[in-house]
Amino acid sequence: MTGVVISTGVFHGEATLNVQGLLWGLAAGVAYSLVIISSSNIANGVRVIDKAKLLTFGAFIASLFLFNKNIDIAPISESSLWSVINAVFSSILPVLLYGFGMPRTHSSLAGMLVTTELPAAFLFSYLLLSDAITSYQIAGCIIIILSIVAPLIISRFRNRSPVSHIPHQ
């Protein structure tokens, strides 16, 4: 959490606290947690692709109710092309890849992958959108990565036991 807070730049006057943004962020966190819990505990016998379809369709229905004033349905337009691209990369592909990959991934690696979301977002915003990255964002990302890697390294060193020599009889 320290790395996330530092990377926002709040302590250095780069960002201001917006209550509406805070509430949307908390709502997104709750929704994300519900997706993770429901995808791992509900309908385990259902194919991953069917789960992904239901999850994405449910998110679409929720979006229709939450953002109905902002929705402009025009099947053939420039914005509809960007909407399809956005839907594929933000809703469909992540759910499918998460559904296929997480059952095959060790729990410690899964936790590491989930927490690297913020550093990945900064990296891709820099590479794809040419956003400027501040030193606070880099420091926050380093703290996040160290907080992920350090416990794994420490546990590996603690679990190593000295090799005991058993005398031959």
TAPEHU-V128309 format. One record per residue. N is the residue number from 1. PHI is phi in radians with two decimals (999 if undefined). Layout:
# TAPEHU-V128309
n: [N:N]
phi: [PHI:PHI]
This chain:
# TAPEHU-V128309
n: [1:2:3:4:5:6:7:8:9:10:11:12:13:14:15:16:17:18:19:20:21:22:23:24:25:26:27:28:29:30:31:32:33:34:35:36:37:38:39:40:41:42:43:44:45:46:47:48:49:50:51:52:53:54:55:56:57:58:59:60:61:62:63:64:65:66:67:68:69:70:71:72:73:74:75:76:77:78:79:80:81:82:83:84:85:86:87:88:89:90:91:92:93:94:95:96:97:98:99:100:101:102:103:104:105:106:107:108:109:110:111:112:113:114:115:116:117:118:119:120:121:122:123:124:125:126:127:128:129:130:131:132:133:134:135:136:137:138:139:140:141:142:143:144:145:146:147:148:149:150:151:152:153:154:155:156:157:158:159:160:161:162:163:164:165:166:167:168:169]
phi: [999:-1.07:-1.09:-1.14:-1.12:-1.11:-1.20:-1.33:1.42:-1.09:-1.26:-1.98:1.29:-1.42:-2.38:-2.00:-1.46:-1.92:-1.09:-1.11:-1.12:-1.09:-1.14:-1.13:-1.13:-1.12:-1.11:-1.13:-1.11:-1.13:-1.08:-1.09:-1.11:-1.12:-1.11:-1.12:-1.13:-1.22:-1.26:-1.69:-2.01:-1.93:0.95:-1.19:-1.46:-1.49:-1.05:-1.03:-1.15:-1.23:-1.06:-1.10:-1.08:-1.14:-1.13:-1.19:-1.15:-1.10:-1.14:-1.11:-1.10:-1.07:-1.13:-1.05:-1.33:-1.34:-2.13:-1.12:-1.33:-1.70:-1.61:-2.13:-1.62:-2.39:-1.02:-2.08:-2.78:-1.15:-1.20:-1.22:-1.10:-1.16:-1.14:-1.15:-1.08:-1.09:-1.10:-1.11:-1.51:-1.91:-2.11:-1.38:-1.08:-1.06:-1.15:-1.11:-1.12:-1.12:-1.13:-1.38:-1.50:-1.11:-1.12:-1.69:-1.94:-1.10:-1.06:-1.19:-1.22:-1.09:-1.09:-1.13:-1.11:-1.17:-1.38:-1.50:-1.09:-1.15:-1.04:-1.15:-1.11:-1.10:-1.08:-1.27:-1.19:-1.24:-1.27:-1.61:-1.91:1.00:-1.24:-1.41:-1.95:-1.51:-1.15:-1.18:-1.15:-1.14:-1.09:-1.09:-1.15:-1.12:-1.10:-1.07:-1.13:-1.13:-1.20:-1.47:-1.41:-1.00:-1.07:-1.17:-1.14:-1.09:-1.16:-1.17:-1.24:-1.22:-1.35:-1.29:-1.93:-1.10:-1.27:-1.59:-1.71:-1.71:-1.18:-1.39:-1.83]
